[in-house]
Amino acid sequence: MKTKNAIGMLLIFAFLMSVVTSVHISPVNAQAAITQKTYAISDAIPNPTGVGQETLLKFGISQALGSADLKWTGITITVVKPDGTTETLGPFTTDSTGSSFTTYTPTQEGNYTLTTNFPNNTVAVPGFMDFERGAYIGPGTVMLASTATSTLVVTTQELTNYPGHALPTEYWSRPIDPQLREWYSISGNWVTIPENAIALYNDDAPTTAHTLWAKELTTGGLTGGLWGDGQVPASSESGDAYEGKFSGSIIMNGILYYNVAPGGTYSSTLGVQGIKAVDLHTGKDLWFKNNTALSFGQILYWNSYNVDGVYTYVYANQGTTWNAYDPFDGSWEFTFTNVPSGIATVRGPSGEILIYQIDFQNHWMALWNSTLCGLQTTTVNSPDLGSWASNVHGKTLVATNPKSYSWNVTIPSGITAGTSFFAPFAKVYNNDRIMSIYFNQTTVEVWALNLAGLTKSSTSTSLLFNVFWAAPSEWLSGSNTLHYSGATNYVSDPTYGDGVIAVWDKELRTHYAFSVKTGQYLWATASENYLDMYGWGNVEHTWYYAYGKLYSVGVAGILYAYDLKTGATTWTYQMTDPYNEPVTGENWWGWIDLIADGKIYIGTLEHSAEQPIPRGGPYICINATDGSEIWRVNGMYRETRWGGNGIIGDSIIATMDTYDQRIYAIGKGPTALTVTAPDVSVDFGKTVVIKGTVVDTSAGTQSDALKTRFPNGVPAVSDASQSAWMLYVYKQFECPNNASGVPLTVSVLDANGNYRVVGTTTSDLTGAYKLNWKPDISGSYTVYVTFAGSEAYYGSVAQSAFFVEDQPAATTAPTPTPASTADTYFVPAIAGLFVLIIIVLVLLVVMMMKKRP
């Protein structure tokens, strides 16, 4: 192979030399400049366009450059508008192709004259080879000025843009065609725990407890029998404490990745580890990689002149060695060795992993960049800089290579980083500043270093501020315990307040906030419930900043929402229990899993729960704005303190349940409808019965256990019934007798071609429904039953047909037979005579009775 490579390189070199030597370079006087004619470019896309619609103006020359780092400069565009006025755009710089674009929005109807003005440009040192021309353009060559003119036609007719695509109203799966770009908002990923647990781009986060599937993580559930000295009904261990089983899980491109062996503090001693990949939408196993332990994921957007797209990786780290694997099949891709540790690790705008290192004693700061580390074998101006995979895949790269760093600068002395669990920490803001908060029982120090504009050529940076605040005397007199309680994500985004960084006083149960912009003290919250005094900082509490609030919850089971501008308590939510099961207080111990789509998902856990485990542990979805309860399920999705918490991707939550040691996926599921109508024709005027079923067809309902329990399918139920219904379906709790079905609409297409709604109905707890309806015309009918969908399900539709016989013709009344003479005269006369005789007899009887004494 080495011989073949050497021969290949020699052939390439020979070709280049033949090209170069074939170029005739005339000897010139040392004082005479070499010049080359240029051909300017002027264009507008689209053309014509509409008034007020953005168009791209192309400028530059036809001559490309030899490296991505080279460019032509000083280019302007002269715009002559339809009214004769002139506007000059620029100056602009091209990319290495020799041209580039700028945007322009015309405001007048008519013809615009566009002129590209390319000024003289001198080729820098070194020169470059133009393979298309077969010519070497040497350093000092003057590329002569040139112009080009084009016409942009602007009309009052608005151009038709691509209409875009609506968000899905039916069940969907991966992959998502990139033309459905509007779906970005619901298809987020979870490559590691995001800042403040805010999971962006999951804007259809679950609004009910509906379960898509359940999957055994390990042996779980009630063991059977009674155990221990107390003879209790015990269940399988959940991994708490220190042996958690779901830690470090990630979601990328609709796939859930998790470790099959326990993690946590004792992970290195607990059995053979491996990574399992599971389809998030269905729970189907995709692949398993043995002898590895999942660390995090990476989605790297690579935007360059050779490749423009996304690379994804699953990392399994061993100390300072990072091994990257293909998330599609688990195959090895590359390795970084000797990766440095730092005071802060963040993700850049393209997903690059950035590690900030600060040496406070020797006063320097450096930024390690995973992308630069991958490109360390390339040279300046190398065409290879435009590619990623060819530089990285199949290689082992040493991360300490100086090329792996974006910059390395000196910093002022006299600043100290705060520590959290014995490790220094810092907060990075939008490549604008890095800051920390140092605190003890007498002083709080807040400082920020300037990051703006730092490059490889930078040598130093400066302090933005370094502010000291005298702590309350009680901190010292009470020897109070202090913890870093987090900071907002961004300085400039008003959604996250005005930039807050805070300290927690454990004994006072109070947050003290300081400005990220100035370092000045802002406010202190009211004291929380005394139970929040227990626990070691954010080991037993969750403190997250989102939507202009600080959300704080701990052992007391009260979720506090504090306004970031004032520190005032805006609302609270108590995780109460009607059955007195919690052992740590009146409420369940609270823990925030994640924040998404304006919702807070909060569950309960313990450090190390006693057997039998308390029943009815809740999982709750809370409105982040006002604290109202959106949904709550008691006894499902119980959290783990040491085994990781619920994560979200594709707007589906994946979480471990420590009651039964299963992984659950929570999200909106598919449904299926059936409908039948009379199989024989119906006489006109008779009522027809339209009936059928509507069932949940989520992947979990297709398990052997559920198909056995529900041979006719798992009925779909209302949103309000979901929590109790999921406990019944997946946990085998009692069937809720107050659950209700889903609303359905029945429509017909009649024999006259009219489509009309003929009624609505609601399914029952068996999934069945019916509607009685009397057709009003004869002929063929097509009947449609529609479930529009709900927060728990996507909709579905079914159709059938029936026939109504023609209406019978009206029956003619018979002609009466004419009466005879006897019937007309004699019979009535005889009848009258009999009546007269009877009257006379009655009178005689009355008179005789009166004569008796």
C-alpha positions in Angstrom: 0.0 0.0 0.0 2.8 2.4 0.8 4.4 1.7 -2.5 1.1 2.3 -4.3 0.6 5.6 -2.5 4.2 6.7 -3.3 3.7 5.9 -7.0 0.4 7.8 -6.9 2.0 10.8 -5.4 4.8 10.7 -8.0 2.3 10.6 -10.8 0.4 13.5 -9.4 3.6 15.5 -9.0 4.7 14.6 -12.6 1.3 15.8 -13.9 1.5 19.1 -12.0 5.1 19.7 -13.3 4.0 19.0 -16.9 1.2 21.5 -16.6 3.4 24.1 -15.0 6.2 23.6 -17.5 3.7 23.8 -20.4 2.8 27.3 -19.4 4.8 29.9 -21.3 5.9 32.6 -18.9 7.7 35.3 -20.8 10.6 36.9 -19.1 9.8 40.4 -18.0 11.6 43.4 -16.7 11.8 43.2 -12.9 10.0 46.5 -12.7 7.1 45.6 -15.1 4.0 44.1 -13.5 2.4 41.0 -14.9 -1.2 41.7 -15.7 -4.2 39.5 -16.6 -7.5 40.5 -18.2 -10.6 39.6 -16.1 -14.2 39.0 -16.9 -16.7 40.5 -14.4 -20.0 38.8 -13.5 -23.3 40.5 -12.9 -26.6 38.6 -12.3 -29.8 38.7 -10.3 -31.6 35.6 -9.0 -34.6 35.4 -9.4 -35.2 37.6 -12.4 -37.8 39.0 -12.8 -38.8 39.5 -9.2 -41.6 41.4 -7.3 -41.5 44.7 -5.5 -40.5 44.1 -2.0 -39.1 40.6 -2.6 -35.6 39.7 -1.8 -33.3 38.8 -4.7 -29.7 37.7 -4.8 -27.2 39.8 -6.7 -24.2 37.9 -8.0 -20.8 39.7 -8.4 -17.2 38.9 -8.9 -15.1 37.6 -11.9 -14.8 34.3 -13.7 -11.3 33.6 -12.3 -11.4 31.3 -9.3 -8.6 31.3 -6.7 -6.4 28.4 -5.7 -7.4 28.1 -2.0 -10.4 28.6 0.1 -8.4 31.2 2.1 -8.0 33.4 -1.0 -10.5 36.0 -2.3 -10.9 39.0 -4.5 -11.7 42.3 -2.6 -13.0 45.8 -3.2 -15.9 44.9 -5.5 -18.9 47.2 -5.7 -22.3 47.1 -7.4 -23.8 50.2 -9.0 -27.6 50.0 -9.0 -29.5 52.4 -11.3 -33.2 52.3 -10.2 -36.2 52.8 -12.6 -36.6 56.4 -11.4 -32.9 57.1 -12.5 -31.5 57.4 -9.0 -28.2 55.5 -8.3 -27.2 53.4 -5.3 -23.8 51.8 -4.7 -23.5 48.5 -2.8 -20.3 47.2 -1.2 -17.4 47.0 -1.1 -17.7 43.2 -1.2 -15.3 40.3 -1.0 -15.7 37.1 -3.0 -15.1 33.5 -1.9 -12.5 31.3 -3.5 -14.7 30.7 -6.6 -14.1 34.2 -7.6 -17.7 35.3 -7.1 -20.3 35.6 -4.3 -23.8 37.0 -3.6 -25.5 39.8 -1.7 -29.2 40.3 -1.0 -31.1 43.2 -2.4 -34.8 44.2 -2.1 -36.1 46.4 -4.9 -38.8 49.0 -3.9 -39.9 50.2 -7.4 -41.5 48.7 -10.4 -39.5 48.7 -13.6 -36.0 47.8 -14.8 -32.9 48.0 -12.5 -29.5 48.3 -14.1 -26.9 46.4 -12.2 -23.2 46.9 -12.8 -20.4 44.9 -11.1 -17.2 47.0 -10.7 -14.2 44.8 -10.2 -11.1 46.9 -9.3 -7.5 45.9 -9.9 -6.5 43.1 -7.5 -2.9 41.8 -7.0 -2.3 38.1 -6.5 -0.9 37.6 -3.1 2.1 35.4 -2.1 2.1 32.6 -3.0 0.5 32.4 -6.4 -1.8 29.6 -7.4 -2.4 27.0 -10.1 -5.5 27.4 -12.3 -6.0 23.8 -13.5 -8.9 24.7 -15.8 -6.8 27.3 -17.6 -3.7 25.2 -17.4 -1.8 28.2 -16.1 0.1 29.3 -13.1 -0.9 32.7 -11.8 2.1 34.0 -10.0 2.4 36.3 -7.0 2.2 40.0 -7.9 0.0 39.4 -10.9 -2.4 42.3 -11.3 -5.9 41.1 -12.2 -7.1 44.0 -14.2 -10.3 45.9 -13.5 -13.5 45.0 -15.4 -17.2 45.6 -15.3 -20.3 43.7 -16.3 -23.9 44.9 -16.5 -27.2 43.1 -16.2 -30.9 44.1 -15.9 -33.2 43.2 -13.1 -36.9 43.3 -14.0 -39.2 44.2 -11.1 -43.0 43.8 -11.4 -45.9 44.3 -9.0 -46.7 40.7 -9.3 -45.4 38.8 -6.3 -43.4 35.7 -7.2 -44.7 32.4 -6.0 -42.5 30.9 -3.3 -42.3 27.2 -2.3 -45.5 26.7 -0.2 -43.8 24.8 2.6 -45.3 21.9 4.5 -47.6 21.8 7.5 -46.5 20.0 10.7 -47.7 16.4 10.7 -51.3 15.6 11.7 -50.8 11.9 11.1 -48.4 9.5 12.8 -44.9 10.1 11.5 -41.5 8.4 11.6 -37.9 8.8 10.6 -36.2 9.7 8.3 -37.7 13.1 7.7 -37.4 14.2 4.2 -35.3 17.5 4.3 -37.9 19.1 2.1 -40.2 19.1 5.1 -37.9 21.7 6.6 -40.8 23.2 8.7 -40.6 20.0 10.9 -37.4 21.2 12.5 -39.5 22.6 15.3 -40.7 19.2 16.5 -37.8 17.0 15.8 -35.2 18.0 18.3 -32.3 15.8 19.6 -30.8 15.2 23.0 -27.0 14.7 22.6 -26.3 15.5 26.3 -28.1 17.3 29.1 -28.8 20.7 27.6 -28.2 23.9 29.6 -30.9 24.3 32.1 -32.5 21.1 30.8 -34.2 23.2 28.1 -34.8 20.8 25.1 -35.3 23.1 22.1 -37.2 22.0 18.9 -39.6 19.7 20.7 -42.6 21.9 20.2 -45.1 19.0 20.3 -43.9 17.8 23.7 -46.4 15.4 25.4 -49.6 16.9 26.6 -50.9 13.6 28.0 -49.4 10.6 29.6 -50.1 8.5 26.5 -47.5 5.7 26.2 -46.1 4.7 22.8 -44.2 1.6 24.1 -42.6 0.0 27.1 -39.4 -2.0 27.0 -37.7 -4.0 29.7 -34.4 -2.5 30.7 -33.6 -5.3 33.1 -35.4 -7.6 35.6 -37.9 -5.6 37.4 -41.2 -5.4 39.3 -42.6 -7.2 42.3 -40.6 -10.3 43.1 -43.4 -12.3 44.8 -43.5 -13.5 48.3 -42.4 -11.7 51.4 -38.7 -10.9 52.2 -36.3 -9.7 54.8 -36.6 -9.4 58.6 -39.7 -7.4 58.2 -41.2 -9.8 55.6 -42.1 -7.1 53.1 -43.4 -7.5 49.5 -40.1 -6.3 47.8 -39.3 -5.4 44.2 -36.1 -5.5 42.1 -33.4 -2.9 42.9 -33.5 0.2 40.8 -29.8 1.1 40.8 -30.2 3.8 43.5 -27.9 4.7 45.0 -24.8 5.1 42.9 -25.6 2.2 40.5 -28.0 3.9 38.1 -29.1 2.2 35.0 -30.3 4.8 32.5 -27.6 7.5 32.9 -26.1 9.3 29.9 -28.9 8.3 27.5 -29.2 10.3 24.3 -31.6 10.7 21.4 -30.4 11.5 17.8 -32.4 11.4 14.6 -35.3 9.5 16.3 -33.1 6.8 17.9 -32.6 6.3 21.6 -29.2 5.2 22.8 -28.6 3.9 26.3 -26.2 1.8 28.4 -27.2 -1.8 29.2 -25.1 -1.9 32.4 -25.4 0.3 35.4 -23.6 3.6 35.4 -23.0 6.1 38.1 -20.2 6.1 40.6 -19.6 2.4 40.5 -20.0 1.9 36.8 -16.5 0.6 36.1 -17.1 -2.3 38.5 -20.6 -3.4 37.4 -20.5 -6.0 34.7 -20.0 -5.9 31.0 -21.1 -2.6 29.5 -22.7 -2.0 26.1 -24.7 0.5 24.1 -28.1 -0.4 22.7 -29.8 1.6 19.9 -33.6 1.5 19.8 -36.1 3.2 17.5 -37.7 6.0 19.6 -41.0 5.8 17.8 -41.5 2.0 18.0 -39.1 0.6 20.7 -37.6 -1.8 18.1 -34.0 -2.9 18.7 -31.6 -1.6 16.0 -28.1 -2.6 17.2 -26.0 -3.4 20.2 -22.3 -2.7 20.7 -20.6 -4.6 23.5 -17.7 -3.5 25.8 -18.5 0.2 25.4 -20.1 2.8 27.6 -22.1 5.6 26.2 -20.8 9.1 27.1 -22.7 11.6 24.8 -23.6 12.3 21.2 -22.6 14.9 18.7 -24.4 16.4 15.7 -21.8 18.4 13.7 -23.1 20.7 10.9 -20.3 20.9 8.4 -20.6 23.8 6.0 -17.7 24.0 3.6 -16.9 24.3 -0.1 -16.7 20.5 -0.5 -19.4 19.2 1.8 -22.4 20.9 3.3 -24.4 18.7 5.7 -24.6 17.0 9.1 -22.3 14.3 10.6 -23.5 12.4 13.7 -21.5 10.5 16.3 -22.0 8.4 19.4 -19.1 8.8 21.8 -17.8 6.2 24.3 -15.1 7.8 26.3 -12.4 6.1 28.4 -10.8 8.8 30.5 -9.1 11.3 28.1 -9.6 9.0 25.1 -12.8 9.7 23.1 -14.0 7.0 20.7 -16.6 8.1 18.1 -19.0 5.6 16.5 -21.4 5.8 13.7 -24.9 6.0 15.2 -26.4 4.1 12.3 -24.7 0.8 13.0 -22.1 1.4 15.9 -19.1 1.1 13.7 -15.9 2.9 14.8 -15.2 6.2 13.1 -12.3 7.9 14.8 -10.5 8.5 18.2 -9.2 11.5 20.0 -6.5 10.8 22.6 -5.4 13.1 25.4 -8.4 15.3 25.3 -8.0 18.1 27.8 -10.3 18.8 30.7 -11.5 22.3 31.3 -13.5 24.7 33.4 -16.5 24.6 30.9 -17.5 22.4 28.0 -20.1 23.8 25.6 -21.4 23.1 22.1 -20.7 25.7 19.3 -23.3 26.9 16.8 -22.5 24.0 14.5 -22.3 21.4 17.2 -18.5 21.5 17.7 -17.4 20.6 21.1 -15.6 23.5 22.8 -13.5 23.1 26.0 -12.5 26.2 27.8 -9.3 25.8 29.8 -8.1 28.4 32.4 -4.9 28.4 34.4 -5.5 31.0 37.2 -2.0 30.6 38.6 -0.2 31.1 35.3 -2.8 33.5 33.9 -3.8 32.0 30.6 -6.9 30.8 28.9 -7.3 28.5 25.8 -10.1 27.1 23.7 -10.0 23.5 22.5 -12.1 22.9 19.4 -13.1 19.3 18.4 -13.4 20.4 14.7 -9.9 21.9 14.6 -8.7 18.7 16.3 -10.2 16.7 13.4 -8.5 18.9 10.8 -5.0 18.9 12.5 -3.4 16.9 9.7 -4.3 19.5 7.0 -2.0 22.4 6.0 -2.7 26.0 5.4 -4.6 26.7 2.2 -5.0 22.9 1.7 -8.1 21.9 -0.3 -8.6 19.2 2.3 -9.9 21.9 4.7 -13.1 21.7 2.8 -13.8 18.1 3.9 -14.4 16.5 7.2 -14.8 12.7 7.0 -11.8 12.2 4.8 -9.6 14.0 7.4 -11.0 12.2 10.4 -12.7 8.9 9.8 -10.5 5.9 10.4 -7.9 7.9 12.3 -6.6 8.3 15.8 -5.7 12.0 16.5 -3.8 13.5 19.4 -6.0 16.2 20.9 -3.0 18.1 22.4 -1.8 19.1 19.0 -1.6 23.0 19.0 -3.8 23.0 15.8 -6.7 21.8 18.0 -7.0 25.2 19.7 -9.0 28.2 18.4 -6.9 30.5 20.6 -4.6 30.8 23.6 -4.4 34.1 25.4 -3.2 35.6 28.7 -5.7 36.8 31.2 -5.5 39.3 34.1 -4.5 38.0 37.5 -6.5 38.2 40.7 -9.6 36.3 39.7 -10.8 32.9 41.2 -13.3 30.5 39.9 -16.1 29.2 42.0 -16.4 25.5 42.7 -19.3 23.1 42.6 -18.7 19.7 44.1 -15.0 20.4 44.4 -14.6 21.2 40.7 -14.2 24.8 39.3 -16.9 26.0 36.9 -17.6 28.8 34.5 -20.4 29.9 32.4 -20.0 30.8 28.7 -22.3 33.2 26.9 -22.6 33.3 23.1 -18.9 33.6 22.5 -19.3 37.0 24.2 -17.9 36.3 27.7 -16.9 33.6 30.2 -17.7 34.2 33.8 -17.8 32.6 37.2 -19.0 33.4 40.7 -16.7 32.7 43.6 -18.2 32.7 47.1 -17.5 32.1 50.7 -19.2 33.0 54.0 -18.1 36.6 53.8 -17.7 37.5 50.1 -19.2 36.9 46.7 -17.0 37.7 43.7 -18.5 37.9 40.2 -16.2 38.3 37.2 -16.3 38.0 33.4 -13.6 37.8 30.8 -14.1 39.2 27.3 -14.3 36.5 24.5 -15.5 38.7 21.7 -13.2 38.7 18.6 -10.6 36.2 19.9 -8.7 34.4 17.1 -5.6 32.4 16.7 -3.6 35.6 16.4 -5.0 37.0 19.7 -2.5 37.1 22.6 -4.5 38.4 25.5 -8.0 39.3 26.7 -9.4 41.6 29.4 -11.8 41.7 32.3 -15.3 42.9 31.6 -15.9 43.3 35.3 -14.8 41.9 38.6 -17.3 42.8 41.3 -17.2 42.0 45.1 -20.3 41.8 47.3 -20.3 41.6 51.1 -22.3 38.6 52.1 -25.0 38.8 54.8 -23.5 38.4 58.3 -25.7 35.3 58.9 -23.7 33.4 56.3 -20.7 33.6 58.7 -22.4 33.5 62.0 -24.4 30.4 61.0 -21.5 28.9 59.1 -23.9 28.5 56.3 -23.5 26.0 53.4 -23.3 27.6 50.0 -23.8 26.2 46.5 -23.8 27.4 42.9 -27.4 27.4 41.8 -26.9 28.0 38.1 -27.3 30.8 35.6 -29.4 31.8 32.6 -28.5 30.5 29.2 -28.2 33.7 27.3 -27.5 37.4 28.0 -29.4 38.9 25.1 -32.5 36.7 24.9 -35.3 38.3 27.0 -36.9 34.9 27.3 -34.2 34.0 29.8 -34.3 37.2 31.7 -31.6 39.8 31.9 -28.7 37.4 32.6 -28.7 36.0 36.1 -26.1 33.9 38.0 -26.9 32.7 41.5 -25.8 31.2 44.8 -27.9 29.1 47.1 -27.8 29.3 50.9 -28.8 25.9 52.2 -29.7 26.9 55.7 -31.7 30.0 54.7 -33.2 28.1 51.7 -32.6 31.2 49.6 -31.3 32.1 46.1 -29.1 35.2 45.8 -28.9 36.5 42.2 -26.3 38.6 40.4 -26.2 40.2 37.0 -24.4 38.5 34.2 -24.0 41.8 32.4 -22.5 43.8 35.3 -21.8 41.4 38.2 -23.9 43.5 40.5 -26.2 42.0 43.2 -29.8 41.9 42.0 -32.1 40.2 44.5 -32.8 37.3 47.0 -35.8 35.0 46.9 -38.1 34.3 49.8 -37.1 31.4 52.0 -38.3 28.0 50.8 -39.8 25.2 52.9 -37.5 23.8 55.6 -37.2 20.4 53.9 -35.3 22.1 51.0 -32.5 22.5 53.5 -31.7 18.8 53.1 -29.6 17.6 50.3 -26.2 18.5 48.9 -26.9 21.3 46.6 -28.1 20.3 43.2 -27.5 16.6 44.0 -30.9 16.7 45.7 -32.4 19.7 44.0 -33.0 20.9 40.5 -32.5 24.6 39.7 -33.2 25.7 36.2 -33.6 29.0 34.4 -36.1 29.3 31.5 -38.9 31.6 30.2 -37.8 34.5 32.4 -38.0 32.4 35.6 -35.9 30.4 38.0 -37.6 27.0 38.7 -36.5 25.5 42.1 -37.6 22.2 43.6 -36.2 19.7 46.1 -37.0 17.5 49.0 -40.0 19.6 50.1 -41.8 18.7 46.8 -42.8 22.3 46.1 -41.9 23.8 42.7 -41.2 27.5 43.1 -41.2 29.8 40.1 -39.2 33.1 40.7 -39.3 36.1 38.4 -35.8 36.7 37.1 -36.2 40.5 37.1 -37.3 40.8 40.8 -36.8 37.5 42.5 -40.5 37.5 43.5 -42.3 34.2 43.7 -44.8 34.1 40.8 -46.3 30.7 41.6 -45.8 27.4 43.3 -47.0 23.9 42.7 -47.2 21.3 45.4 -46.6 17.6 44.7 -49.2 16.5 47.2 -50.3 12.9 47.9 -53.8 11.9 49.1 -52.6 8.6 50.6 -49.7 9.7 52.7 -47.2 7.5 50.9 -44.2 9.9 50.8 -41.6 9.3 53.5 -39.7 12.6 53.3 -42.6 15.0 54.0 -46.1 15.8 53.1 -45.3 16.1 49.4 -43.3 13.9 47.0 -39.6 14.7 46.6 -39.5 16.7 43.4 -37.0 16.6 40.5 -37.3 18.4 37.1 -36.4 16.1 34.2 -36.6 18.5 31.4 -38.2 21.7 30.1 -39.7 21.9 26.6 -42.5 23.6 24.6 -43.5 25.8 27.5 -43.9 22.8 29.8 -42.0 21.5 32.8 -41.8 17.7 33.3 -41.3 16.8 36.9 -41.1 13.5 38.7 -40.2 12.0 42.1 -37.2 10.1 43.4 -35.2 9.2 46.5 -31.6 8.8 47.3 -32.1 5.2 48.3 -35.8 4.1 48.7 -36.8 1.6 51.3 -38.8 -1.5 50.4 -41.6 -1.7 49.8 -41.3 1.3 47.5 -43.8 4.1 48.2 -46.8 3.8 45.8 -48.3 6.4 43.6 -45.1 8.4 42.8 -46.2 11.0 40.3 -44.9 12.2 37.0 -46.3 15.7 36.2 -46.5 18.1 33.3 -46.8 21.7 34.4 -47.5 24.9 32.5 -44.2 26.8 32.8 -46.0 30.2 32.6 -48.6 29.9 35.4 -47.9 26.6 37.2 -51.2 25.0 36.2 -51.2 21.2 35.9 -51.5 20.0 32.3 -51.4 16.3 33.2 -50.4 14.0 36.0 -50.1 10.2 36.4 -49.6 8.7 39.8 -47.6 5.5 39.9 -46.0 5.6 36.5 -42.6 6.8 35.2 -41.0 6.9 38.7 -37.6 8.6 38.5 -34.1 7.4 39.4 -31.7 9.6 41.3 -28.6 7.9 40.1 -29.7 6.4 36.8 -30.4 9.4 34.7 -33.7 11.1 34.1 -36.2 11.4 31.3 -35.0 12.8 28.0 -36.8 14.0 24.9 -36.3 14.0 21.1 -38.8 14.1 18.2 -41.2 15.5 20.9 -41.2 12.0 22.5 -40.0 11.6 26.1 -38.0 8.4 26.9 -37.7 7.7 30.6 -36.9 4.8 33.0 -39.5 3.7 35.5 -38.0 2.4 38.7 -41.2 0.6 39.7 -40.9 -2.0 37.0 -37.4 -1.4 35.5 -38.8 -0.6 32.1 -38.1 2.2 29.6 -41.2 4.1 28.5 -41.8 6.3 25.5 -44.4 9.1 26.1 -45.9 10.8 23.1 -48.7 11.0 20.6 -49.6 7.7 19.0 -51.5 6.3 15.9 -55.0 5.0 15.8 -57.1 2.8 13.6 -60.8 3.0 12.8 -63.2 0.4 11.5 -66.7 0.9 10.3 -69.5 -1.4 9.1 -72.9 -0.5 7.7 -75.8 -2.9 6.7 -74.5 -5.7 4.4 -77.8 -6.0 2.7 -80.0 -3.3 1.2 -82.2 -1.3 3.5 -85.8 -0.5 2.9 -86.5 3.2 2.5 -87.6 4.8 5.8 -85.8 2.4 8.0 -83.0 3.3 10.3 -79.4 2.0 9.6 -76.9 1.3 12.3 -73.4 2.5 11.6 -70.9 1.0 13.9 -67.2 0.1 14.4 -64.2 0.4 16.6 -61.4 2.9 17.2 -58.2 1.5 18.8 -54.7 2.6 19.7 -52.2 1.1 17.4 -49.0 2.4 19.0 -46.1 -0.1 18.9 -46.6 -1.0 22.6 -50.1 -2.3 21.9 -48.6 -4.9 19.6 -46.6 -6.7 22.3 -47.6 -10.3 23.1 -48.9 -9.3 26.5 -51.2 -6.6 25.3 -52.4 -8.5 22.3 -53.4 -11.3 24.7 -55.2 -9.0 27.1 -56.8 -6.9 24.3 -57.4 -9.3 21.4 -59.6 -6.7 19.7 -57.1 -4.0 20.2 -56.4 -1.4 22.9 -59.3 1.0 22.9 -58.5 4.7 22.3 -59.7 6.9 25.2 -60.1 10.6 25.8 -57.2 12.9 26.8 -58.7 13.3 30.3 -58.7 9.5 30.8 -55.1 8.9 29.6 -53.4 8.8 33.0 -55.7 6.2 34.5 -55.9 4.3 31.3 -52.2 4.0 30.8 -51.9 2.6 34.3 -54.5 0.0 33.4 -53.0 -0.9 30.0 -49.3 -1.0 30.9 -49.3 -1.4 34.7 -52.3 -3.8 35.0 -54.1 -1.5 37.4 -57.8 -1.7 37.7 -59.8 -0.6 34.7 -61.0 2.9 35.3 -64.8 2.8 35.2 -65.1 6.6 34.6 -62.9 6.6 31.5 -64.4 7.9 28.3 -63.8 7.2 24.6 -63.0 9.6 21.8 -65.4 11.8 19.7 -66.2 10.6 16.2 -67.9 12.3 13.2 -70.0 10.3 10.8 -70.5 11.7 7.3 -72.0 10.3 4.1 -71.7 10.8 0.4 -75.3 10.2 -0.8 -76.7 9.1 -4.1 -77.0 12.7 -5.3 -73.3 13.3 -4.8 -73.8 15.4 -1.7 -71.2 15.0 1.2 -72.7 15.8 4.6 -72.2 15.2 8.3 -75.1 13.1 9.6 -74.1 12.8 13.2 -71.5 12.5 15.9 -70.9 9.8 18.5 -68.3 8.8 21.1 -66.6 5.4 21.5 -66.9 3.4 24.7 -64.3 1.6 26.9 -64.3 -1.3 24.5 -63.4 1.0 21.6 -66.8 0.4 20.0 -69.2 3.1 18.8 -72.5 3.2 16.9 -74.8 5.8 15.3 -78.4 5.2 14.3 -79.4 7.2 11.3 -82.5 7.2 9.0 -81.5 7.9 5.3 -83.7 10.5 3.6 -83.2 9.4 0.0 -82.8 6.1 -1.8 -79.7 4.9 -3.5 -76.1 4.2 -2.8 -74.3 5.7 0.2 -70.6 5.9 1.1 -70.2 6.4 4.9 -67.1 7.9 6.4 -66.2 7.9 10.1 -63.5 10.3 11.2 -61.5 10.7 14.4 -59.9 14.1 14.2 -57.2 13.2 16.7 -56.4 14.6 20.1 -53.4 15.5 22.3 -52.8 11.8 22.9 -53.5 10.4 19.4 -53.2 11.2 15.7 -56.4 11.0 13.8 -57.8 8.2 11.5 -60.6 7.6 9.1 -62.6 4.6 7.9 -65.3 4.1 5.3 -68.0 1.7 4.3 -71.1 1.6 2.0 -74.7 0.6 2.0 -77.8 0.8 -0.3 -81.3 2.1 0.4 -84.1 0.7 -1.7 -86.4 2.9 -3.7 -89.4 4.3 -1.9 -92.6 2.1 -2.6 -95.3 3.7 -4.9 -98.4 5.1 -3.1 -101.4 2.6 -2.9 -104.7 3.8 -4.7 -107.9 3.7 -2.4 -110.6 1.1 -3.7 -113.9 2.5 -5.3 -116.8 1.9 -2.9 -119.7 -0.4 -4.1 -123.0 1.6 -4.8 -125.7 1.0 -2.2 -129.0 -1.0 -3.2 -132.6 0.3 -2.9 -133.2 -1.9 0.1 -130.1 -0.7 1.8 -131.0 2.9 1.0 -134.7 2.9 2.0 -136.1 -0.3 3.5 -133.4 -1.3 5.9 -133.2 2.2 7.6 -137.1 2.3 7.8 -137.2 -1.1 9.6 -134.4 0.0 11.9 -136.4 3.2 12.8 -139.6 1.1 13.5 -137.7 -1.1 15.9 -136.3 1.9 17.7 -139.9 3.4 18.0 -141.3 0.1 19.5 -138.5 0.0 22.0 -139.2 3.6 23.1 -143.0 2.8 23.6 -142.2 -0.3 25.6 -139.9 1.6 27.9 -142.6 4.3 28.5 -145.3 1.6 29.3 -142.9 0.0 31.9 -142.3 3.4 33.5 -146.1 4.2 33.7 -146.9 0.8 35.3 -144.3 1.2 37.9 -145.7 4.6 38.9 -149.2 3.1 39.5 -148.1 0.6 42.1 -148.8 1.7 45.7 
